[in-house]
Amino acid sequence: MLTYELVVIGGGPAGLAAAIEAKKNGVEDILVIERDRELGGILQQCIHSGFGVHEFNEELTGPEYAERFINSILANKIDYKLDTMVLEITQDRMVKLLSPLDGVMTIKAGAVVLAMGCRERTRGALAIPGYRPAGVFTAGTAQRFINLEGYMVGKKAVILGSGDIGLIMARRLSLEGAQVEAVVEAMPFSSGLTRNIVQCLDDYGIPLMLEHTVVEILGKERVEGVIVAEVDENKRPICGTERLYECDTLLLSVGLIPENELSKKSKIEIDTLTSGPTVSESMETSVAGIFACGNVVHVHDIVDFVSQESKRAGKSAAKYIKKELIQKKDGIKTSPGRGVRYIIPHRICVDNLEGELELFLRVDNVYKLSKLVVKCDGKVVKEVSKRHLAPGEMEKLNIPLNLLSGKKYSSITVEVESEVDS
Ligand SMILES: Cc1cc2nc3c(=O)[nH]c(=O)nc-3n(C[C@H](O)[C@H](O)[C@H](O)COP(=O)(O)OP(=O)(O)OC[C@H]3O[C@@H](n4cnc5c(N)ncnc54)[C@H](O)[C@@H]3O)c2cc1C
């Protein structure tokens, strides 16, 4: 049977960064497995700029950012398989895969990094009344059609959901000559980055309709229009507020879900808040020797943070392979406090930390003039003032090691203290 010291599942920015870092840390024998026809993951279809500001101090397009990592994979002579889908992994790290070249094949891995990214929520999850006409796309599918395959998806569009992909596609459709009637969002705030609202909607005069939703899709063969209505505080459409928007296309940008069928099948513990695996400070899942990073753990807004997190996963996998990773059952558990939706990592072994602890979190609402308060066993150890917090913007907190080492804490909580809610 074929064996590798490390198998990385997914050749997006997370998988590539993890593989390169593992190599730099002494792992010789690495295989990256990617189901698509090329490496780079979702970045290959993100032809806009805005990537790499933290990682390279430059503004790159998605394919340019991916290219730097792909070049490093080639320079480091790391093996990869394309058009290859991983079907199953077991707790003892047997990886079953399928490809036109190899057929069904099983590989034994010393360690595994899960880097499968995430997928978009579809129309099925929304149950919008209407027939099933052509012209309803998830925003990412439309992006792939336009940017990679060379097909235009429509001439007049409404976009449901204000996630970053929807915002970016509003601009993309406008640049390609389509008319974008509106971006419709049920929440009282956008779930996308502020910079995307300004650069993709405001700059193109596209209205963002908060607290509205699409209640009906019209048309039998092709979309002919959508009915948009205002929603109440329980997200229920308000009768009498319905308005017809004539259009031939409806794009859905209504959330991303970590791609976790493989993780669930192998009984890796899943956080119900993120829908990704629970992870340690070393990005190790609940199963020893299986690590996870990138959008498969939690949905990131900025790829630079994906790369940083994934380097940690790659380095930790190398330590595991060299038997240098400290495995302790007890340790510090993190939990989201008031105003915080989730925190990554979920558990911390202080002995494995180098320099500082990085906490990633998202808040549950928009807060102005507020503080993020970090408490260890109920005692405040750090406070960070924030002018603006929003669910669409991931927050990163660095906790210096000297605040944690030798203290034997059992819990870390982060909460929002705010005078003004909006
Ligand atoms: C439209 C859009 C715009 C964005 N704009 C920006 C931006 O301006 N700036 C920025 O910094 N970030 C941006 N991002 C975010 C950034 O692209 C993501 O955070 C990043 O791509 C996530 O990396 P990943 O490797 O975790 O996932 P992905 O890039 O999704 O890669 C996962 C890979 O795993 C593969 N895979 C999945 N399952 C299997 C399997 N079973 N077997 C084999 N392979 C598998 C997939 O084919 C895929 O290639 C944007 C994202 C999108 C979608």
The ligand as an SDF file (V2000), in Angstrom:
LIG
                    3D

 53 58  0  0  0  0  0  0  0  0999 V2000
  -16.0210   35.1710   -4.0810 C   0  0  0  0  0  0  0  0  0  0  0  0
  -14.9550   35.2250   -3.0480 C   0  0  0  0  0  0  0  0  0  0  0  0
  -14.2660   36.3850   -2.8800 C   0  0  0  0  0  0  0  0  0  0  0  0
  -13.2340   36.4480   -1.9580 C   0  0  0  0  0  0  0  0  0  0  0  0
  -12.5380   37.6140   -1.8610 N   0  0  0  0  0  0  0  0  0  0  0  0
  -11.4790   37.6830   -1.0240 C   0  0  0  0  0  0  0  0  0  0  0  0
  -10.6460   38.8540   -0.9720 C   0  0  0  0  0  0  0  0  0  0  0  0
  -10.8870   39.8390   -1.6760 O   0  0  0  0  0  0  0  0  0  0  0  0
   -9.5770   38.8550   -0.1560 N   0  0  0  0  0  0  0  0  0  0  0  0
   -9.2940   37.7660    0.6080 C   0  0  0  0  0  0  0  0  0  0  0  0
   -8.3080   37.7940    1.3340 O   0  0  0  0  0  0  0  0  0  0  0  0
  -10.0790   36.6450    0.6020 N   0  0  0  0  0  0  0  0  0  0  0  0
  -11.1460   36.5660   -0.2020 C   0  0  0  0  0  0  0  0  0  0  0  0
  -11.9090   35.4240   -0.2510 N   0  0  0  0  0  0  0  0  0  0  0  0
  -11.6670   34.3440    0.7180 C   0  0  0  0  0  0  0  0  0  0  0  0
  -10.6210   33.2960    0.3130 C   0  0  0  0  0  0  0  0  0  0  0  0
  -10.7150   33.0310   -1.0470 O   0  0  0  0  0  0  0  0  0  0  0  0
  -10.8880   32.0340    1.1310 C   0  0  0  0  0  0  0  0  0  0  0  0
  -10.8050   32.4040    2.4750 O   0  0  0  0  0  0  0  0  0  0  0  0
   -9.8680   30.9300    0.8300 C   0  0  0  0  0  0  0  0  0  0  0  0
   -9.9120   30.5740   -0.5330 O   0  0  0  0  0  0  0  0  0  0  0  0
  -10.1580   29.6760    1.6710 C   0  0  0  0  0  0  0  0  0  0  0  0
   -9.1460   28.7260    1.4330 O   0  0  0  0  0  0  0  0  0  0  0  0
   -9.3440   27.1620    1.6760 P   0  0  0  0  0  0  0  0  0  0  0  0
   -8.1260   26.5020    1.1580 O   0  0  0  0  0  0  0  0  0  0  0  0
   -9.7600   26.9200    3.0730 O   0  0  0  0  0  0  0  0  0  0  0  0
  -10.6050   26.7590    0.7820 O   0  0  0  0  0  0  0  0  0  0  0  0
  -10.7670   26.6380   -0.8070 P   0  0  0  0  0  0  0  0  0  0  0  0
  -10.0950   27.7570   -1.5140 O   0  0  0  0  0  0  0  0  0  0  0  0
  -12.2290   26.4590   -1.0320 O   0  0  0  0  0  0  0  0  0  0  0  0
  -10.0090   25.2710   -1.1670 O   0  0  0  0  0  0  0  0  0  0  0  0
  -10.4970   23.9900   -0.7510 C   0  0  0  0  0  0  0  0  0  0  0  0
  -10.0930   22.9690   -1.8040 C   0  0  0  0  0  0  0  0  0  0  0  0
  -10.3800   21.6500   -1.3280 O   0  0  0  0  0  0  0  0  0  0  0  0
  -10.8310   20.8730   -2.4260 C   0  0  0  0  0  0  0  0  0  0  0  0
  -11.6120   19.7250   -1.9030 N   0  0  0  0  0  0  0  0  0  0  0  0
  -12.7410   19.7600   -1.1550 C   0  0  0  0  0  0  0  0  0  0  0  0
  -13.1550   18.5250   -0.8330 N   0  0  0  0  0  0  0  0  0  0  0  0
  -12.2620   17.6730   -1.3910 C   0  0  0  0  0  0  0  0  0  0  0  0
  -12.1520   16.2450   -1.4140 C   0  0  0  0  0  0  0  0  0  0  0  0
  -13.0310   15.4480   -0.7760 N   0  0  0  0  0  0  0  0  0  0  0  0
  -11.1190   15.7010   -2.0850 N   0  0  0  0  0  0  0  0  0  0  0  0
  -10.1920   16.4900   -2.7240 C   0  0  0  0  0  0  0  0  0  0  0  0
  -10.2580   17.8400   -2.7270 N   0  0  0  0  0  0  0  0  0  0  0  0
  -11.2670   18.4250   -2.0640 C   0  0  0  0  0  0  0  0  0  0  0  0
  -11.6800   21.8450   -3.2360 C   0  0  0  0  0  0  0  0  0  0  0  0
  -11.8420   21.4310   -4.5750 O   0  0  0  0  0  0  0  0  0  0  0  0
  -10.8580   23.1340   -3.1110 C   0  0  0  0  0  0  0  0  0  0  0  0
   -9.9570   23.3080   -4.1700 O   0  0  0  0  0  0  0  0  0  0  0  0
  -12.9310   35.3210   -1.1780 C   0  0  0  0  0  0  0  0  0  0  0  0
  -13.6550   34.1240   -1.3320 C   0  0  0  0  0  0  0  0  0  0  0  0
  -14.6490   34.0700   -2.2680 C   0  0  0  0  0  0  0  0  0  0  0  0
  -15.3960   32.7510   -2.4490 C   0  0  0  0  0  0  0  0  0  0  0  0
  1  2  1  0
  2  3  1  0
  2 52  2  0
  3  4  2  0
  4  5  1  0
  4 50  1  0
  5  6  2  0
  6  7  1  0
  6 13  1  0
  7  8  2  0
  7  9  1  0
  9 10  1  0
 10 11  2  0
 10 12  1  0
 12 13  2  0
 13 14  1  0
 14 15  1  0
 14 50  1  0
 15 16  1  0
 16 17  1  0
 16 18  1  0
 18 19  1  0
 18 20  1  0
 20 21  1  0
 20 22  1  0
 22 23  1  0
 23 24  1  0
 24 25  2  0
 24 26  1  0
 24 27  1  0
 27 28  1  0
 28 29  2  0
 28 30  1  0
 28 31  1  0
 31 32  1  0
 32 33  1  0
 33 34  1  0
 33 48  1  0
 34 35  1  0
 35 36  1  0
 35 46  1  0
 36 37  1  0
 36 45  1  0
 37 38  2  0
 38 39  1  0
 39 40  1  0
 39 45  2  0
 40 41  1  0
 40 42  2  0
 42 43  1  0
 43 44  2  0
 44 45  1  0
 46 47  1  0
 46 48  1  0
 48 49  1  0
 50 51  2  0
 51 52  1  0
 52 53  1  0
M  END
$$$$
